[in-house]
Amino acid sequence: MLFRVDPASTVSIAEQLAVQVRAGVADGTIAPGTRLPSARELARALDINMHTVLRAYAQLRDDGILEMRQGRGASVRADAGAGTVHLVELADALLAEARKLGVALPDVLTLIQTRG
């Protein structure tokens, strides 16, 4: 796994890392069950702050892509795959559109529940 960051980018470094992991899971280059480098290792390799890596990993955990365990590090969830990544992207787009339209989160959730 090769990660790259661009400190000059307008996208945060944590988001750059998260995007690369999502893309790897989506295209199959990072398989379910793959263990990612420790936050300390990756931060050292990229010459960035360890908390930046932890922020990216936490975002991916919240998206249902990674699982993190104390002492074991972060690994791609067994049920994570292209479908999971795609659904997260769709959910993000839906929430962004709802914000633009001024629709509150509870109303978005109600709309989804009535459709399901």
C-alpha positions as CSV (number, residue, x, y, z in Angstrom):
1,M,0.0,0.0,0.0
2,L,1.4,3.3,-1.1
3,F,-0.1,6.5,0.3
4,R,0.7,9.9,-0.9
5,V,-0.3,13.3,0.4
6,D,-0.1,16.8,-1.1
7,P,0.5,19.4,1.7
8,A,-0.3,22.2,-0.8
9,S,-3.8,20.7,-1.6
10,T,-6.9,22.5,-0.4
11,V,-8.2,19.1,0.7
12,S,-7.1,18.2,4.3
13,I,-4.4,15.5,4.6
14,A,-6.8,13.4,6.7
15,E,-9.3,13.5,3.9
16,Q,-6.6,12.7,1.3
17,L,-5.8,9.6,3.2
18,A,-9.4,8.6,3.6
19,V,-10.1,9.1,-0.1
20,Q,-7.1,6.8,-1.0
21,V,-8.3,4.0,1.3
22,R,-11.9,4.3,0.0
23,A,-10.7,4.2,-3.6
24,G,-8.5,1.1,-2.8
25,V,-11.4,-0.7,-1.2
26,A,-13.7,0.3,-4.1
27,D,-11.3,-0.9,-6.8
28,G,-10.2,-4.0,-4.9
29,T,-6.6,-3.1,-4.4
30,I,-7.2,-3.0,-0.7
31,A,-9.1,-6.3,0.1
32,P,-11.4,-6.8,3.1
33,G,-9.4,-7.9,6.1
34,T,-6.3,-6.0,5.0
35,R,-4.5,-4.5,8.0
36,L,-3.5,-0.9,7.5
37,P,-0.2,0.6,8.8
38,S,-0.3,1.8,12.3
39,A,-1.0,5.5,12.7
40,R,2.5,6.0,14.0
41,E,4.1,4.1,11.1
42,L,2.1,5.9,8.5
43,A,2.6,9.3,10.0
44,R,6.4,8.7,10.2
45,A,6.5,7.5,6.5
46,L,4.5,10.5,5.3
47,D,6.1,13.0,7.7
48,I,2.7,14.1,9.0
49,N,1.1,14.2,12.5
50,M,-0.1,10.9,13.9
51,H,-3.4,12.5,14.9
52,T,-4.0,13.3,11.2
53,V,-3.8,9.6,10.4
54,L,-6.0,8.8,13.4
55,R,-8.6,11.3,12.1
56,A,-8.7,9.7,8.7
57,Y,-9.0,6.2,10.3
58,A,-11.8,7.4,12.5
59,Q,-13.7,8.8,9.6
60,L,-13.3,5.5,7.7
61,R,-14.5,3.6,10.8
62,D,-17.5,5.9,11.1
63,D,-18.2,5.2,7.4
64,G,-18.2,1.4,8.1
65,I,-15.1,0.7,6.1
66,L,-12.5,0.1,8.9
67,E,-12.6,-1.5,12.2
68,M,-10.2,-0.3,14.8
69,R,-9.1,-2.4,17.9
70,Q,-6.8,-1.3,20.6
71,G,-3.5,-3.0,20.1
72,R,-4.4,-4.5,16.8
73,G,-4.6,-1.3,14.7
74,A,-7.0,-0.7,11.8
75,S,-8.1,-3.1,9.2
76,V,-10.7,-3.1,6.4
77,R,-13.9,-4.7,7.6
78,A,-14.7,-8.1,6.2
79,D,-18.0,-6.8,4.9
80,A,-16.5,-3.6,3.3
81,G,-16.3,-3.5,-0.4
82,A,-17.2,-1.4,-3.4
83,G,-20.9,-1.4,-2.4
84,T,-20.2,0.0,1.0
85,V,-17.9,2.7,-0.3
86,H,-20.6,3.6,-3.0
87,L,-23.4,3.8,-0.4
88,V,-21.3,6.1,1.8
89,E,-20.6,8.4,-1.1
90,L,-24.4,8.4,-1.9
91,A,-25.3,9.2,1.7
92,D,-22.8,12.0,1.8
93,A,-24.2,13.5,-1.4
94,L,-27.8,13.2,-0.1
95,L,-26.8,14.9,3.1
96,A,-25.0,17.7,1.2
97,E,-28.0,18.2,-1.0
98,A,-30.4,18.2,2.0
99,R,-28.2,20.9,3.7
100,K,-28.4,23.1,0.5
101,L,-32.1,22.8,0.4
102,G,-32.5,23.5,4.1
103,V,-34.0,20.0,4.9
104,A,-33.2,18.9,8.4
105,L,-31.7,15.5,9.1
106,P,-34.7,14.1,10.9
107,D,-36.8,14.9,7.8
108,V,-34.2,13.2,5.6
109,L,-34.4,10.1,7.8
110,T,-38.2,10.1,7.7
111,L,-38.1,10.3,3.9
112,I,-35.7,7.4,3.7
113,Q,-37.8,5.3,6.1
114,T,-41.0,5.9,4.2
115,R,-39.3,4.8,1.0
116,G,-37.9,1.6,2.5
